[in-house]
Amino acid sequence: MSDINNAPFDTITLPHLRSLIGLRVRHQGTLCVVLEILETPPSLVLEPILDPLNATTHIAGNIMANLHGHPGEYGVESRIVQVLTDDLTGLNDALLELEILDY
């Protein structure tokens, strides 16, 4: 019989994390969508989106340079939220603070 207290928490796998792509979350008060998953360290890449419930929210973008250094593409800031703590023993507080908006 295994002791539940000594068992490691469930392993988070990349397929589990990738299933979160497209999920809408609120990160530090800003409506975001999970855009991508980084493998090392496991992290969620969030992109802020316009919050239709808060018309005063303005998502600041940046003009991004192309390969020749000329401005061309309009980019939006992205946010990275690590999944695990630095010592890899638990879930990161920033991840736990995400408010999941899609069920």
C-alpha positions in Angstrom: 0.0 0.0 0.0 1.5 3.4 -1.0 1.5 6.3 1.4 -0.3 9.2 -0.2 1.7 11.7 1.9 5.0 10.4 0.5 3.8 10.2 -3.1 5.0 13.0 -5.4 2.3 15.2 -6.8 1.0 14.3 -10.2 3.5 14.9 -12.9 2.6 17.7 -15.3 3.3 16.7 -18.9 3.6 18.8 -22.0 0.5 17.2 -23.6 -1.5 18.3 -20.5 -0.1 21.8 -20.7 -0.6 22.0 -24.5 -4.3 21.3 -23.9 -4.4 24.8 -22.2 -3.6 26.6 -25.5 -6.5 28.9 -26.3 -7.8 29.1 -22.7 -8.8 32.5 -21.5 -7.4 33.6 -18.2 -7.1 36.7 -16.1 -3.4 37.5 -15.2 -2.9 40.4 -12.7 -6.2 41.9 -13.7 -5.7 41.6 -17.5 -7.7 39.3 -19.7 -5.3 37.0 -21.6 -5.3 33.9 -23.8 -2.8 31.1 -23.4 -0.8 31.4 -26.6 1.9 28.8 -26.3 3.7 26.4 -23.9 7.4 26.6 -23.3 9.1 23.3 -22.5 12.1 24.3 -20.3 11.2 25.5 -17.8 7.5 24.6 -18.2 5.8 27.9 -18.7 2.6 29.4 -20.2 3.0 32.2 -22.7 0.0 34.6 -22.3 -1.1 37.3 -24.7 -3.3 40.1 -23.4 -6.5 40.6 -25.3 -9.1 43.4 -25.2 -11.5 42.9 -22.4 -15.0 43.6 -23.7 -16.3 44.1 -20.1 -13.8 46.8 -19.4 -13.8 49.3 -22.2 -11.1 51.3 -20.5 -8.6 48.5 -20.8 -6.0 49.4 -23.5 -3.6 46.8 -24.6 -0.3 48.5 -25.5 1.4 47.2 -28.6 4.8 47.7 -30.1 6.0 48.2 -33.7 8.4 45.3 -34.3 11.3 45.6 -36.7 11.5 43.1 -39.6 14.7 41.3 -40.6 16.1 44.5 -42.2 15.4 46.7 -39.1 12.5 48.5 -40.6 9.2 48.8 -38.6 6.5 46.7 -40.0 4.6 44.3 -37.7 2.5 45.4 -34.9 3.3 43.2 -31.9 1.5 42.8 -28.5 3.3 42.2 -25.3 3.4 38.6 -24.1 3.7 37.4 -20.5 5.4 34.2 -19.3 4.1 32.4 -16.3 6.2 29.5 -15.0 4.3 26.4 -14.1 6.6 25.1 -11.4 8.5 26.7 -8.5 12.3 27.4 -9.0 13.1 24.2 -7.1 10.6 22.2 -9.2 8.8 20.8 -6.2 5.5 22.6 -6.5 3.3 24.9 -8.5 4.4 28.4 -9.0 2.3 31.1 -7.1 1.8 33.1 -10.3 0.2 30.0 -11.9 -2.1 29.5 -9.0 -3.1 33.2 -9.1 -4.4 32.9 -12.7 -8.2 33.2 -12.9 -9.5 30.7 -15.4 -12.3 32.2 -17.4 -13.1 29.2 -19.7 -14.4 26.0 -18.2 
